[in-house]
Amino acid sequence: MGDKVILVWFRNDLRIHDNEILSEAVRRADKVLPVYIFDPFYFKTSALGALKTGSFRARFLLEAVADLRKNLQTFGADLLIRTGDPAEVLTQLAEEYQVNEVYHHREVAPDETDVSEKVEAALWKMKLNLKHFIGHTMYHKEDLPFPIKDIPDSFVTFKKKVERDSTVRPSVISPEQIVIPEITDAGELPTLADLGVPEPFDDERAQEKFTGGETAALKQLHDYLENCIQSQGKNVRSAACNSSGLGPWLAVGCISPRQVYWEVVNYHRDHHLPNTDPIMLELLWRDYFRFMFKKHGRKFFRSEGFGQVPETADNQDELFEQWKNGETGVPFIDAAMHQLNATGYITNFSRQAVANYLTKELQVDWTKGALYFEEKLIDYSPASNWGNWAFVAGVGNDTKSNRFFNAAKPTDQLDSKSDYIDTWLPAAAGTVKS
């Protein structure tokens, strides 16, 4: 018998800390083969010219994969990088490296689960098993007080029962070293040009610059806790506290929700502070939408969602163009869309505001907005994006939990003058359409 080799297929779990597929593989195998595959499916352009993955997210992903490779190398390992169809690439590597089993994390949205099924079928033909792990949520599915099919559709009920009856598991211990087979060709990291994605242009107005990778994620979390907690001690909620800004790293798994949870809990305990951190609510919404996707799947991608198709305007294509280009004439909405287009990121409040405006006031089909966010957002994650949009459009599976949802204000209650608008609204004459 030769060495037992387990292939670890990284997807949206680009980290070493609290990564069960990596820790388990190290525990159970003689040698571990870490692999990341760039799947051309995610870099294609739609008939309307929209990219499935926009420039900012694609760059962030490349940085995250490069950082994972660098971190694996400090453990004496490496990351095999390939471009192609995962089912073909994985069967090829399994043969080449005499792999005994493949580990990966389960996903919930249809695009991702379709890929897993194809991979599973291809490996099965080689009599190889694709072992599924669960690692994208704060609460583990097995620890919920109800089976997936009985999860309450109401966020309020979900929150109450989970907080009362479930506990968050401790993070998985990181491996001390990772032994890999001899790798003949580790593969180059592709460039944006190789993937067919244009280089992003960094706008000097952007306050934050997001750099992909676990290294940057841990620094972001640390900075958030330091800045936020210090201000809480003085009873002032600084702007830094309103959002952890961890979305982009959580989306591709440079940090796990579980690790964020424990770092926040421990930090509060060590500093003798009450733990009322808003980040817990953010993480719970994230979990909720992922579990809802597991329960309801494709319903989230239909215009009618869980209800009736909302009424739409006759000239919705024209209105949609104005919205996405920030030319509606509503200062706050236009500023937010200019910021989104220029940086790939806007706050949760801005997201709710522009989504509310598109669906309720312009009466444009909400799925157009959700697809636009899919292309543009640096922290796009299918369940949170489509779940949020369906909720705002009023066709989600829960229309009652508004008090926990950062409910968007009607346009007449939005700022029309602020530093934010001055920064992001082009002020040149003739640019604002009446």
C-alpha positions as CSV (number, residue, x, y, z in Angstrom):
1,M,0.0,0.0,0.0
2,G,1.2,3.5,-0.9
3,D,0.7,6.6,1.1
4,K,-2.9,7.7,1.7
5,V,-3.3,11.0,-0.3
6,I,-6.3,13.3,0.3
7,L,-6.9,16.1,-2.2
8,V,-8.3,19.3,-0.5
9,W,-10.3,21.2,-3.0
10,F,-10.5,24.9,-1.9
11,R,-13.4,27.0,-3.1
12,N,-14.9,29.7,-0.8
13,D,-12.7,28.7,2.1
14,L,-9.4,30.3,1.3
15,R,-7.9,30.0,4.8
16,I,-5.8,27.8,7.1
17,H,-7.4,28.7,10.5
18,D,-10.7,27.0,11.3
19,N,-10.7,25.0,8.1
20,E,-12.1,21.6,8.8
21,I,-11.3,20.1,5.3
22,L,-7.6,21.0,5.8
23,S,-7.3,19.9,9.4
24,E,-9.2,16.6,8.8
25,A,-7.2,15.8,5.7
26,V,-3.9,16.4,7.7
27,R,-5.2,14.1,10.5
28,R,-6.4,11.3,8.2
29,A,-3.9,11.2,5.4
30,D,-0.2,10.6,5.0
31,K,-0.1,13.4,2.4
32,V,-2.4,16.2,1.5
33,L,-2.8,17.8,-1.9
34,P,-4.2,21.4,-1.7
35,V,-5.8,22.5,-4.9
36,Y,-7.5,25.7,-6.2
37,I,-9.3,25.8,-9.6
38,F,-10.2,28.9,-11.5
39,D,-13.4,27.8,-13.3
40,P,-14.0,29.8,-16.5
41,F,-17.8,29.6,-15.8
42,Y,-17.4,32.4,-13.2
43,F,-15.5,34.7,-15.6
44,K,-17.9,34.6,-18.5
45,T,-19.8,37.6,-19.9
46,S,-23.6,37.6,-20.2
47,A,-25.4,38.4,-23.4
48,L,-26.0,41.9,-21.9
49,G,-22.3,42.4,-21.5
50,A,-22.3,42.0,-17.7
51,L,-19.5,40.0,-16.2
52,K,-20.3,37.2,-13.8
53,T,-17.4,38.4,-11.6
54,G,-16.5,42.0,-11.9
55,S,-13.0,43.5,-11.7
56,F,-12.8,44.3,-8.0
57,R,-14.0,40.9,-6.9
58,A,-11.7,39.1,-9.4
59,R,-8.7,41.0,-8.2
60,F,-9.6,40.3,-4.6
61,L,-9.9,36.6,-5.4
62,L,-6.5,36.5,-7.0
63,E,-5.0,38.2,-4.0
64,A,-6.7,35.7,-1.7
65,V,-5.5,32.7,-3.6
66,A,-1.9,34.1,-3.7
67,D,-2.1,34.7,0.1
68,L,-3.3,31.1,0.7
69,R,-0.4,29.7,-1.4
70,K,2.1,31.8,0.6
71,N,0.6,30.8,3.9
72,L,0.5,27.1,2.9
73,Q,4.2,27.4,2.0
74,T,5.0,28.5,5.6
75,F,3.6,25.1,6.7
76,G,5.9,23.3,4.3
77,A,3.2,22.8,1.7
78,D,2.0,24.5,-1.5
79,L,-1.1,25.2,-3.5
80,L,-1.7,23.6,-6.8
81,I,-3.4,26.1,-9.1
82,R,-5.3,25.2,-12.3
83,T,-7.8,26.8,-14.7
84,G,-10.6,24.7,-16.2
85,D,-13.6,22.6,-15.5
86,P,-13.3,21.3,-11.9
87,A,-14.7,17.8,-12.8
88,E,-11.9,17.4,-15.5
89,V,-9.1,19.0,-13.5
90,L,-9.9,17.0,-10.3
91,T,-10.1,13.6,-12.0
92,Q,-6.8,14.3,-13.8
93,L,-5.1,15.3,-10.6
94,A,-6.6,12.4,-8.7
95,E,-5.0,10.0,-11.3
96,E,-1.7,11.9,-11.4
97,Y,-1.2,11.9,-7.7
98,Q,-2.9,8.6,-6.8
99,V,-5.5,10.4,-4.6
100,N,-7.6,8.3,-2.3
101,E,-10.3,10.8,-1.5
102,V,-11.3,14.4,-2.2
103,Y,-12.5,16.8,0.5
104,H,-14.6,20.0,0.0
105,H,-17.0,22.3,1.7
106,R,-20.7,22.1,0.7
107,E,-22.3,25.1,-1.0
108,V,-25.9,26.1,-1.1
109,A,-26.6,28.1,-4.3
110,P,-27.5,26.2,-7.5
111,D,-24.4,27.3,-9.6
112,E,-22.1,25.9,-6.9
113,T,-24.0,22.8,-6.0
114,D,-24.2,21.9,-9.8
115,V,-20.4,22.0,-9.9
116,S,-20.2,19.7,-6.8
117,E,-22.6,17.2,-8.4
118,K,-20.6,17.0,-11.6
119,V,-17.4,16.5,-9.7
120,E,-19.0,13.9,-7.5
121,A,-20.2,11.9,-10.6
122,A,-16.8,12.2,-12.3
123,L,-14.9,11.0,-9.2
124,W,-17.4,8.2,-8.6
125,K,-16.6,6.8,-12.1
126,M,-13.0,6.4,-10.7
127,K,-14.4,4.8,-7.5
128,L,-13.4,7.9,-5.5
129,N,-15.4,9.6,-2.9
130,L,-16.1,13.3,-2.7
131,K,-16.5,14.0,1.1
132,H,-18.6,17.0,2.0
133,F,-18.0,19.2,5.0
134,I,-20.0,22.1,6.4
135,G,-18.0,25.2,7.2
136,H,-19.6,28.4,5.9
137,T,-21.9,29.3,8.7
138,M,-21.5,30.4,12.3
139,Y,-24.0,27.8,13.6
140,H,-23.4,24.3,12.3
141,K,-26.4,22.8,10.5
142,E,-26.4,19.7,12.8
143,D,-26.6,22.0,15.9
144,L,-29.8,23.8,14.8
145,P,-32.9,23.1,17.0
146,F,-34.8,22.0,13.8
147,P,-34.1,20.1,10.6
148,I,-33.5,22.3,7.5
149,K,-37.0,21.6,6.1
150,D,-38.5,22.9,9.3
151,I,-36.4,26.1,9.7
152,P,-38.7,29.0,10.5
153,D,-39.1,31.3,7.5
154,S,-39.4,34.2,9.9
155,F,-36.0,35.7,10.8
156,V,-37.3,36.8,14.2
157,T,-38.4,33.2,15.1
158,F,-35.2,31.8,13.7
159,K,-33.1,34.2,15.8
160,K,-35.0,33.5,19.0
161,K,-34.8,29.7,18.8
162,V,-31.2,29.5,17.6
163,E,-30.0,31.9,20.3
164,R,-31.9,30.0,22.9
165,D,-31.2,26.4,21.9
166,S,-27.9,26.3,19.9
167,T,-24.3,27.0,20.6
168,V,-21.5,27.9,18.2
169,R,-18.9,25.2,18.0
170,P,-15.3,26.0,18.9
171,S,-13.0,26.7,16.0
172,V,-11.1,23.8,14.5
173,I,-7.4,23.6,15.6
174,S,-5.0,24.5,12.8
175,P,-2.5,21.9,11.6
176,E,1.1,22.3,12.8
177,Q,2.6,21.1,9.5
178,I,1.2,19.9,6.2
179,V,2.9,17.1,4.3
180,I,2.3,17.1,0.6
181,P,3.3,14.7,-2.2
182,E,6.1,15.8,-4.5
183,I,4.5,18.4,-6.9
184,T,5.8,18.5,-10.4
185,D,4.0,21.6,-11.5
186,A,2.3,23.8,-8.9
187,G,0.9,26.1,-11.6
188,E,1.0,29.9,-12.0
189,L,-1.6,32.2,-10.6
190,P,-3.5,33.6,-13.6
191,T,-3.6,37.3,-14.3
192,L,-6.9,39.2,-14.7
193,A,-6.2,39.3,-18.4
194,D,-5.9,35.5,-18.5
195,L,-9.3,35.3,-16.9
196,G,-10.7,37.9,-19.4
197,V,-11.5,40.5,-16.7
198,P,-10.5,44.1,-17.1
199,E,-8.1,45.7,-14.5
200,P,-10.0,47.6,-11.9
201,F,-9.4,51.3,-11.7
202,D,-8.7,52.5,-8.1
203,D,-10.7,55.7,-7.5
204,E,-8.8,58.0,-5.1
205,R,-12.1,58.9,-3.4
206,A,-12.3,55.3,-2.0
207,Q,-11.6,55.3,1.8
208,E,-11.1,51.5,2.1
209,K,-8.9,49.4,0.0
210,F,-9.7,45.7,0.3
211,T,-6.8,43.3,-0.1
212,G,-7.7,39.6,-0.5
213,G,-6.4,36.9,1.8
214,E,-6.5,35.5,5.3
215,T,-3.6,37.7,6.4
216,A,-5.6,40.9,5.6
217,A,-8.8,39.4,7.0
218,L,-7.2,38.8,10.4
219,K,-5.8,42.3,10.4
220,Q,-9.2,43.7,9.5
221,L,-10.9,41.9,12.4
222,H,-8.2,43.0,14.8
223,D,-8.5,46.6,13.7
224,Y,-12.3,46.5,14.0
225,L,-12.2,45.1,17.5
226,E,-9.6,47.6,18.7
227,N,-11.3,50.7,17.2
228,C,-14.8,49.6,17.9
229,I,-14.4,48.3,21.4
230,Q,-12.3,51.3,22.5
231,S,-15.1,53.6,21.5
232,Q,-17.7,51.4,23.2
233,G,-15.7,51.7,26.4
234,K,-16.2,55.5,26.1
235,N,-19.9,55.0,25.2
236,V,-19.5,56.5,21.8
237,R,-20.4,54.4,18.8
238,S,-17.8,55.4,16.2
239,A,-18.5,55.1,12.5
240,A,-15.9,52.3,12.5
241,C,-18.4,50.2,14.5
242,N,-21.3,50.4,12.1
243,S,-19.9,47.7,10.0
244,S,-17.1,45.3,10.5
245,G,-16.2,45.6,6.8
246,L,-15.4,41.8,6.8
247,G,-17.9,41.0,4.0
248,P,-15.4,40.5,1.2
249,W,-13.2,38.2,3.3
250,L,-16.2,36.2,4.6
251,A,-17.6,35.8,1.0
252,V,-14.5,33.8,-0.1
253,G,-13.8,32.3,3.3
254,C,-10.5,34.0,4.1
255,I,-12.0,34.0,7.6
256,S,-14.8,31.8,9.0
257,P,-17.9,33.2,10.7
258,R,-17.2,30.9,13.6
259,Q,-13.7,32.4,14.1
260,V,-15.1,35.9,13.9
261,Y,-17.7,34.9,16.5
262,W,-15.2,33.5,19.0
263,E,-12.7,36.4,18.5
264,V,-15.4,38.9,19.3
265,V,-16.7,36.9,22.3
266,N,-13.2,36.5,23.7
267,Y,-12.3,40.1,23.2
268,H,-15.4,41.3,25.0
269,R,-14.7,38.9,27.9
270,D,-11.0,39.9,28.2
271,H,-12.0,43.6,28.3
272,H,-14.9,43.1,30.6
273,L,-17.4,44.5,28.2
274,P,-21.0,43.5,27.5
275,N,-21.2,41.6,24.3
276,T,-23.8,43.5,22.2
277,D,-21.7,43.7,19.1
278,P,-23.7,44.4,15.9
279,I,-21.4,42.0,14.1
280,M,-23.3,39.1,15.7
281,L,-26.5,40.2,14.0
282,E,-24.7,40.5,10.7
283,L,-23.4,36.9,11.0
284,L,-26.8,35.6,12.0
285,W,-28.5,37.1,8.9
286,R,-25.7,35.5,6.8
287,D,-26.5,32.1,8.4
288,Y,-30.2,32.6,8.0
289,F,-30.0,33.3,4.3
290,R,-27.7,30.3,3.7
291,F,-30.1,28.0,5.5
292,M,-33.0,29.5,3.6
293,F,-31.2,28.7,0.4
294,K,-30.7,25.2,1.5
295,K,-34.4,25.0,2.3
296,H,-35.8,26.8,-0.8
297,G,-33.1,26.8,-3.4
298,R,-34.1,28.2,-6.8
299,K,-37.1,30.0,-5.6
300,F,-34.8,32.9,-4.7
301,F,-33.9,33.5,-8.4
302,R,-37.4,34.0,-9.7
303,S,-39.1,37.4,-10.1
304,E,-42.1,36.2,-8.2
305,G,-39.9,34.8,-5.4
306,F,-42.3,33.4,-2.8
307,G,-45.2,35.7,-3.7
308,Q,-46.6,37.4,-6.7
309,V,-44.5,39.0,-9.4
310,P,-44.3,42.7,-8.3
311,E,-45.7,45.3,-10.8
312,T,-43.1,46.7,-13.1
313,A,-43.0,49.9,-15.0
314,D,-43.4,49.9,-18.8
315,N,-40.0,51.6,-19.4
316,Q,-38.2,49.5,-16.8
317,D,-35.1,49.0,-19.0
318,E,-34.6,52.7,-19.3
319,L,-35.1,53.3,-15.6
320,F,-32.7,50.5,-14.8
321,E,-30.0,52.1,-16.9
322,Q,-30.5,55.4,-15.0
323,W,-30.3,53.6,-11.7
324,K,-27.2,51.6,-12.5
325,N,-25.4,54.7,-13.9
326,G,-26.3,56.9,-10.9
327,E,-28.5,59.2,-13.0
328,T,-31.8,59.1,-11.2
329,G,-31.6,62.6,-10.0
330,V,-31.9,61.5,-6.3
331,P,-28.6,62.6,-4.8
332,F,-28.1,59.9,-2.2
333,I,-29.1,57.1,-4.6
334,D,-26.9,58.4,-7.4
335,A,-23.9,58.9,-5.0
336,A,-24.3,55.3,-3.7
337,M,-24.4,53.9,-7.3
338,H,-21.3,55.9,-8.3
339,Q,-19.5,54.6,-5.2
340,L,-20.6,51.0,-6.0
341,N,-19.4,51.3,-9.7
342,A,-16.1,52.9,-8.6
343,T,-15.2,50.6,-5.8
344,G,-17.3,47.5,-5.7
345,Y,-18.4,48.3,-2.2
346,I,-21.2,50.3,-0.4
347,T,-22.5,50.0,3.1
348,N,-25.5,47.9,4.1
349,F,-27.6,51.0,4.5
350,S,-26.8,52.2,1.0
351,R,-27.6,48.7,-0.4
352,Q,-31.0,48.7,1.2
353,A,-31.6,52.3,0.0
354,V,-30.7,51.7,-3.7
355,A,-32.6,48.3,-3.7
356,N,-35.7,49.9,-2.2
357,Y,-35.6,52.7,-4.7
358,L,-35.2,50.4,-7.7
359,T,-38.0,48.1,-6.7
360,K,-40.5,50.3,-4.9
361,E,-40.1,53.7,-6.6
362,L,-38.9,52.9,-10.1
363,Q,-40.8,49.6,-10.2
364,V,-38.0,47.7,-11.9
365,D,-37.8,43.9,-11.7
366,W,-35.7,43.2,-8.6
367,T,-33.7,40.4,-10.2
368,K,-32.1,42.9,-12.5
369,G,-30.7,44.7,-9.5
370,A,-29.6,41.5,-7.9
371,L,-27.7,40.5,-11.0
372,Y,-26.1,43.9,-11.2
373,F,-24.9,43.5,-7.6
374,E,-23.6,40.0,-8.4
375,E,-21.3,41.6,-11.0
376,K,-20.2,44.6,-9.0
377,L,-20.0,43.7,-5.3
378,I,-16.6,42.7,-4.1
379,D,-18.3,40.8,-1.3
380,Y,-21.0,39.1,-3.4
381,S,-22.2,35.9,-1.8
382,P,-25.2,34.2,-3.5
383,A,-27.4,33.6,-0.5
384,S,-27.0,37.0,1.1
385,N,-27.3,38.9,-2.1
386,W,-30.4,37.2,-3.5
387,G,-32.0,36.7,-0.1
388,N,-31.6,40.4,0.7
389,W,-33.0,41.6,-2.7
390,A,-36.0,39.3,-2.4
391,F,-36.6,40.6,1.1
392,V,-36.5,44.3,0.0
393,A,-38.7,43.6,-3.1
394,G,-41.3,42.1,-0.7
395,V,-41.2,38.6,-2.4
396,G,-38.9,36.9,0.2
397,N,-39.9,34.1,2.4
398,D,-40.2,36.5,5.4
399,T,-41.9,39.8,5.0
400,K,-42.3,40.5,8.7
401,S,-38.8,40.9,10.2
402,N,-38.3,44.5,9.2
403,R,-37.3,45.6,12.7
404,F,-34.2,43.5,12.5
405,F,-33.6,44.4,8.9
406,N,-31.9,47.7,8.2
407,A,-35.1,48.8,6.5
408,A,-34.5,51.4,3.8
409,K,-36.1,54.7,4.2
410,P,-38.3,56.3,1.5
411,T,-36.4,58.6,-0.7
412,D,-37.7,61.8,0.9
413,Q,-36.1,60.8,4.1
414,L,-32.6,60.2,2.6
415,D,-29.9,62.9,2.9
416,S,-29.8,65.2,-0.1
417,K,-26.8,67.1,1.2
418,S,-23.9,65.4,3.0
419,D,-20.1,64.9,2.8
420,Y,-20.9,61.5,1.3
421,I,-22.9,63.0,-1.5
422,D,-20.3,65.7,-2.1
423,T,-17.7,63.0,-2.5
424,W,-19.5,60.6,-4.7
425,L,-21.9,62.7,-6.8
426,P,-20.3,64.1,-10.0
427,A,-20.9,67.8,-9.6
428,A,-19.9,68.9,-13.0
429,A,-22.7,70.9,-14.8
430,G,-24.8,68.8,-17.1
431,T,-24.2,65.5,-15.4
432,V,-27.3,65.4,-13.2
433,K,-30.4,64.6,-15.1
434,S,-33.6,66.1,-13.8
